[in-house]
Amino acid sequence: MGSMELGGSSSPSSKPEPALPATTPETEEERRKKLERYFAESDQRTFGGGSVGGTTPVDVHGRPIADLSKTGGWIAAFFIFGNEMTERMAYFGLAVNVVLFLFKVMHQPFTTSANVVNNFLGISQASSLIGGFIADAYLGRYWTIAIFTTLYLTGLTAITLCATMPVFTPSETHCDQLSLLLGVCESPKRWQLVYLYTVLYITAFGAAGIRPCVSSFGADQFDERSKNYKRHLDRFFNFFYLSVTFGAVAAFTLVVYIQMHHGWGAAFGVLAIAMGISNVVFFIGTPLYRHRVPGGSPLTRVAQVLVAAFHKRNVPFSNSELVGLYEVTGNHSAVKGSSKIAHTDDFRFLDKAALKTKEDGKDPNPWRLCTVTQVEEVKILIKILPVPSCTIMLGAVLTEFLTLSVQQAYTMNTYLGSLKLPVTCMPVFPGLSIFALLSLYYTAIVPMCRRITGHPRGLSQLQRVGIGLVLSILSVLWAGIFERYRRNYAVEHGFEFNFLKPMPHMSAYWLLIQYCLIGLAEVFCIVGLLEFLYQEAPDAMRSIASAYAAVAGGLGCFVATIINNIVEAVSPKLGSSQWLSRNINLGRFDYFYWLLTVLSLINFGVFLYAAKKYKYRYRPELESEKFEVNGQ
């Protein structure tokens, strides 16, 4: 870096200080100490009607909160948990029922129905960046959730109308089970499909606006200056995912039961009611919430850094006219809603955007000169990107399990004693494994891991993500081993062509091993990822960073579809039967699971490299932080 110094102004809107004359080059140690002193003044907050700077919490009207003890904390978080639980019940309830609704009521081919649901899941997650952008740039997380949750409710209400009013569905006359399988039932009118797909994707877009904001909004309720902040944050994300699991279990049990005994209209109606309750619960908690000031368009700030860095790409750091790296002086960052971020030496080509030369003058163009904090925001977004990218494969595995393992279960005995469980209830077991893990996490798992790793919370965020990826590899490996055994049993006992009839002596509960492994993989990986993204992200970009997790899940859905299409095209050319044959007893699902195992292993290798290279922004104070299991 040579002799770069920080120049700036007294506030974001004031003019920068005049150029400093050239001085004797500083040593690296001296430069670091100067940077540390400079950024130590950042984010000195004033309450009770004073200025709002950095990450100071405000009320719903944007005013500073005089008494933080009356807002936020676990009470506010529990309103958010309630909102998330009912919203996830609606989301998973829709996902598990729409495939059969499209097949049985709308008379669509099963493959078409499955692709529609994959697209629904993918869009609802991949478009989360839009919700995150709106929250970080303009509305804040609260108002973004409020708007999109209302949109979500509108979509669910419209889907309920489709399931209850015959005008929206094709005729059921002369349409029995055989006719459905043969595809000879009356096809829906074009407008009926357009209506259903439109309201379905409106619902998906509503979910996309909520997903990147709700976990970050919940984490905003805790005071960063508290000595127990990291402990509270760790527990918050675990309890947050527990509320997600409660919603999923309710969807796979209660909603499935209602559909089987009271029909499609009642099932979708319950989802709409659940979403309405979710809205009410969320709005009741409004007086308790802490808010963060939106920082303006993050995409604009990113674009400014890229443009400014490109414009000065040929300006050397040792240029004799160089004034220094540009940053505003004073307590607050030029980025509203953010504290200052100290300079790092990563991606030095981006530092060109903050090179302050004499040409920039006293009133610099933001597209030619950016602050250090603005440049560091872009660096952080780049540095954290590989971690959620490595969870795309987990999303693909989860998507495949939703369809492939259910097809396996249809060929097996689902009796639990004298009770016969519907096949559509089988995905509840990953949720039960999550309950078991979280009930033991702080009493058994954390103390054991702390003795091994020395980490105050047992496992770091990246270690949890890595364990989740390992468990997902074990789940698909076991799935392939068991599927080979199941298929051989079907062939040897005369069920080769009778794939719709359960084999009485083959229990579906062998599938619990793969279900539980993938459930544990999900909670380790996703909870660790959400906490990682929230804590590492820039203050004014936390919604966008949280959207990375959702986008990775959405891309996983699309990757699953791509893998399926490639396998369907290639597997017959390999001299074997179609791997994903409609008749599972003739197909080779075991080969497919092992393909997923190989891809997951490659993905895990990439993750190990990325995790080893990554340096946390906030390092855990292993020597000074004492983590108490009882949370007191």
Protein Blocks (a to p, Z undefined) as FASTA:
>chain_A
ZZaccdddfbfkbccdddddddddddfklmmmmmmmmmmmgopaceehiacehjbccdfk
opacfblmlgghjllmmmmmmmmmmmmmmmmmmmmmmmmmmmmmnopafklmmmmmmmmm
mmmmmmmmmmmmmmmmmnommlmmmmmmmmmmmmmmmmmmmmmmmklpccfehiafklmm
nopaccddfklmmmmmmmmmmmmmmmmmmmmmmmmmmmmmpcfkbmklmmmmmmmmmmmm
mmmmmmmmmmmmmmmmmmmmnojklmmmmmmmmmmmmmmmmmmmmmmpccdddebjfklm
mmmmmmmmmmmmmpcfklmklnbdcddedjbdfbghiacddddfehkllmmmmmccfklo
mmdcfklbccfklmmmmmmmmmmmmmmmmmmmmmmmmmmmmmmmmmmmmmpcfbehjacc
dfklmmmmmmmmmmmmmmmmmmmmmmmmmmmnopanlpafklmmmmmmmmmmmmmmmmmm
mmmmmmmmmmmnopmmmmmbccfklcfklmmmmmmmmmmmmmmmmmmmmmmmmmmpcfkl
mmmmmmmmmmmmmmmmmmmmmmmmmmmmmmmmnopacfklfblmlmcfklmmmmmmmmmm
mmmmmmmmmmmmpccfbacdfklmccdfklZZ
